[in-house]
Amino acid sequence: MISKFILNIKNTISIFKNIKQINNDKPKIIFFSEGKSYLKYSYLLIDLISKKYPNEIYYVSSDPTDKINNPNIKNIFVGSGILMHYFFLTVKGVNMFMTLTDLGNTVKKSNYIKNYIYFFHGAVSSTKVYSEAAFDNYDTILCNGDYHINEIEFREKLLNLRKKELIKSGYFYFDYLNNKLNKNILSDEILIAPSWNRNKDNFINNKFEDIISKILEAGYKVRFRPHPENIKRSAKYLDKIKQKFTNENFIFDDNSENYLAFEKAKCLITDTSGIAIEFLLLLKRPVLYFDDFDKIHNLQLEKFKNIGFMEDRIKSQFGNLFKEYDIQNLKEILDNLILNFKNKDEDINEFVNKNFFNYNNTLIFLEKNLDKILK
């Protein structure tokens, strides 16, 4: 007990020293990461910036295992809870990149940061699965497509908010995945990847085990990838899943990277997760949506219905749906879907090019516009 107390004291002192180091240096660029599973969304951007501004980047994380192996970047651990909030309140620097929403609400803004920059870790709309004020307090937002610009400008006008710098960057995680994916690997698995949902009534706690059982009974291999937030918040339930399904055809996958799971999947089953967009648009393979649950975190959603939502557009145009009463027929549904999901490539390519900026060219755009993004 005493040794654990002493260790905690040492860790706290170490984190205070880390924060002091940042504030003394006042770096030009700070990346804040919520954890190792978020690194993949920022890797290409960080790599690009580190080549132009070597030794001017701090990579700050609340996860001690979350580090970048790059001599031009300083890795800093700031812990979580009170210490993380202290970091946000006092941090000094110029530009801070984040995927953390609700700046100024979940965490406080520092008076010593000139430019808070948000970049998306999903290709979904900004209006439905995020809280209503999720992006209000950012200075600059790297937008995936016109749909983000339309949504954000609509809210700014609606509430007379300060205008943000909206950059037509595109979704650079698409480029990251395209560089990583081996699309010629023989796919022989069904990937199940639920979203994280604040609502108590959701996919992962309603008929979820029945769905896994039915797919295994149908003779398919199942790979289950829980959302990072479920890993943090629902550890006991996930342990129950691992203990229940000891079948050799069941794989519990908590790898921080998801492209290996993509490669091996012939079909994805999800509810409203943004992973469906990445899987369908890049691999052009079928997505089966469990349609009994929606993910709505914006209490002002009614105001945005006329604009529409990217995830719903893709679900409507390319997705396939099933409900609780269909679970008994999952084998037939999957067999038919996998067999008949054909001749979609041209339509999918047209959809991507129409709706996302700089597809497969986001780094070229970012390199040309980096000085516009940074203060």
N, C-alpha and C positions, 0 to 999 in steps of 0.2 A: 504493500500500500504506500509506504514512504517512498520507495524507489519510483513508483508511478507518478506520485506527486512531484518529485524532483524532476522527472523527465518532462512533465507538463510545463513546469516552470522554465526549464531550459528551452523547450520549443517556443514558448511565449516570448522569451527574451530574443531568441533567434529571429522570430517573425518581426518583432519591433525593429531589430537591426536591419532587416531586409527593407522594411518600409522607409526607414531613415535613409538608407542608401539610395533608394529611388528619389526621395525628396531632395537629397543633396545634389544628385545628378540632374534632376529635372529633364529627363530624356525627351528627345524629339518625338519618339513613337513608343507607345505602350500597347501591348495586346493583353486583354484580360480574358482568361479562359475559365469556363465553369467546371472543366474537368477533362480528362484525357480523351473521352469520347467526342469532344468538340474540336479537337486539334485538326482533324481531317478537313473541316470546313474552312480553316484559315491557312492551311499549310502553303498553298500556292501563292497566296497574297503575301504571307510573311517571307517566303523565299525570294519573291520578287523585290520586296522593299529592302531586305537585308543586303542585297547586291548593290543597291543604290546608296543605302545609308548603313554601311557596316558599323557595328559597335554603337549604334544609336537606338537599338531596339531592346526593350525589356519585355520578356514574356512572363506574365504574372498569372499564377494559377492558385486555385483553392484546393488543388489535388496534388499531393506530394509526388505522385508517380507521373505527373503530366509535365514533360520537359521536351524541349527541342534540341536535337543534336546538331548544333550549328555554332561554330566558334565566334561568329559575328553577333550572336544574340545572348543576352544575359537572362538566365532562368531564375525566377524569384517565386518562392512559395509564401503565401500570406494566410494560409489556413482558411477557416470558415467561421461562421457565427460572428461574435463581437469583433474579432480581429479583422475579419474581412470588411465589416462595416467601417471600422476605424480606417482601414486602408482607403476605402472609397471617399471617406469624408476629408482626408488629409492629403491625398496623393497630389504630387506636383509634376507637371509635364506639359507637353504641347498637344499631341494628338493621342487619343485613346480609342482603340478599336475594340468592339464588343459584339457578342451575340446575345448578351443578357438583355432581356426586355425590361420594361417598366423602370428605366433609369429615372431617378428622382422620387420613385415610389417604393420599389423593393429595396433599392440602395440609394443613398444620397449622392448628389452631384458635388464634386469638389469645386471650389472657387478658383482653383489653380490649374485647371485643365481648360485649354482654349477651344478644343474641337473634339467633341464626342462623336465618334463615327460608328454607325451600326451597319453590320452586314448580316444577311440572312443565312440561317442554317437549315432552311427548307424552302421549297419552291411554291409554298402555299400563299394564299392571300394574306395581307396584313390586317384584315378586318374581322376574321371569324374565330380563329383558334388562339388569338392573343387578346389580352384585356384591352378595353377601349382606349386607354391612355398609354399603351405599350411603347409607342415611338414618339410621343409628344415632346420629350425633353432632349432629343438628340439634335445635334447641329447639322450632321451630314448623314445621309443614308445611301448605301449602295443598293440600287434597285435592280431586281431581276428582269423586269419587263415593264411595259406601259401600264399594266394592271396595278403595280405597286405605286407608280407615280399618280395615277388617277385616284386611287384609294386615299393616299396620304394628302394630296391636294384637296380632295373633297372634304376631308375632316378639318384641314386647316381653315378652309373657307367657312365650313359649318359652324365652327367654334371660335372663329377669328383668332387662330393660333399664329404664333411667330412662324414665318416660312423657313423651311429647312433647305439645305443644299441637297438636291436629289440628283444622284449620279447614275447615268444609264450604263451601268457596269455589266449587267448580266449576272448569271448565277455561276460563279467560278467553280463551285463544287461539281457542276456538270463536267467541266474540263478535267478536273482531278479524277473523277470516276472514269471518264473515257480513256484517260492515260493509263489507268490501273487495270481496267476490266479486260479479261481474256474471254471474248464472246464465243470462242470455239470450243470451250470446255463442255463435255457431255453433262447436261443438266439432268439430275435424277431425283431432285428433292422438291418438296413443297415448303416454301418459306412462310412462316407465320410471324408477323411483326406488328403488334398492336401499337396504337398511339398512346401517349400519356394523356389522361383526361382527368380534370379536377372533379367532374361529376362522379358521384358514388356509383351510379348506375352506368356501367360501361362494359366494353368488350371483355376485358381481362378478368372481370369477376362475374360474368354472366354467360353460362354455357360454354366457357372457354375450354374446360377439360373435356366436355362432350365432343367438341369440335376436333380436338387433338385425337381422341380415341377413335372417332369415326374415320379420320384420314389414315391412321395407322391400320385400322381394320381393313381398309380398302387396298392395302398393300403398298402404300406410298411411304417413302422416307420423309420425316418431318424435322425441319430445323426451326427452332423457336428462338427468336431474338427479342428479348424484352427491351423496352425503351429505357434509356439511362435513368429517367426519373422514377420508373418502376423499380429499377435496381436499388435506388437510394431509399425509396419510400415503402416498398412492398417486399422486403427481403424474406420475411417469413412465408409469404404466399409462394414466392418463387422457389424457395427450398422445398415446399410441399409438391410443387410441380416436378422438380428434379427427382424427388423420392418416389413419386407415383409412377412416372414414366421411365422405367429402367430398360425399356425395349431397345434393342440394338439399333433400331431404325429411328430412334428419337435422339436429337442432338440439341442440347441447351447451349446456345451461343451468346456469350457476353463479350466477345471480342470488340474492341473499340472501333475497328474497321468493319465495314459491311460489304465491301466489294466481293470478297470471297464467297459470302453467303449469296450474293446476287448471281455470281457465275454458276453456282450449282443448282439454282432454283429454276424449275420449269414453269412455276406459277407462284404468285405471292397472294397470301390471304391477309387482309388487314381490315381495319374499320375506316378510319379517316386519316391515317398517318401520311405525312408528306413523303415517306419512303415510296409510296405507290407511284408518285409522279416520277421520281428518279428511275425506278425499276422499269416502268412501262415505257417511258420516253427514250431511255438509253438502250435497253435490251430488246424492246419491242416484243415483250412477252406478256401473257395475260395476268390481270389482277382481279381477284375475287373479293368483293367488299361485303363484310358482315354488316348489313344495312339496318339493323335494329337500333343502332346507336349513332348519334352524331356528336361532334366535338365542337361545342360553342362556349368560348370563354369571354366573348364580348357581350356585355349586357345591353349594349346599344345597337345590336345587330340589325334591327329593323330599319335603321336609317341607311344601311348600306345595301339592302336587298336589290335595289334597282341597278347597282353596279355589278353585282354577281361576284362569285368567288372562284378562283382558279381551280381549287381542288374539286369543286362541284362540277365545273365544266369538263374536266378530264374524266371524272367519274361517270358523267352522263354520256360522253362521246365515246369513250374507249373501255370503260369498266363493265364488270358483270357483278350482279348483286345476288345475295342470298339472305334469308332471314331464319329465325329460330326454327320455324316449322320445316325448313329445308334441310336441317342437319342430317336427318335420316337418309337423305338422298345425296349426300356429299360425294360419294364415289361416282355416281352417274354425272353429277354436275361437273366435277373436276375432269373426268374422262372426256366429256363432250367439249368442255372449254379448251383444254389443251390441244385436242384434235382439230378444233375448228377456228382457233384464233390465227387466221392467216390473212395475207394480203393487206396488212395494215401499215406497212412501212411507209408508203408514200403519204398517206394521210397523217401519220405521226410526224414525219419530217416537216411537212407543211405546217402543222400545228406548232412545232418547236420554233421554227424560223419566224413565224408570225407573232409569237407571244413572248419570246425571250431574247433579250439583247445579246449580241456578240457570241452566239453559240459556238463553242470550240475556239473562240478568239478573245475570251475575256482578258487574258493576260496581256495581249497586244494592246487592247484598249486601256487597261489599267496602267501599263507602262507609259503610254502617251499622255495620260491624264493624271498621273500621280501628283504632280505639283498642284493641280486644281483641287485634289482631294485633301492634301495635307496643308496645314497652316504653318 
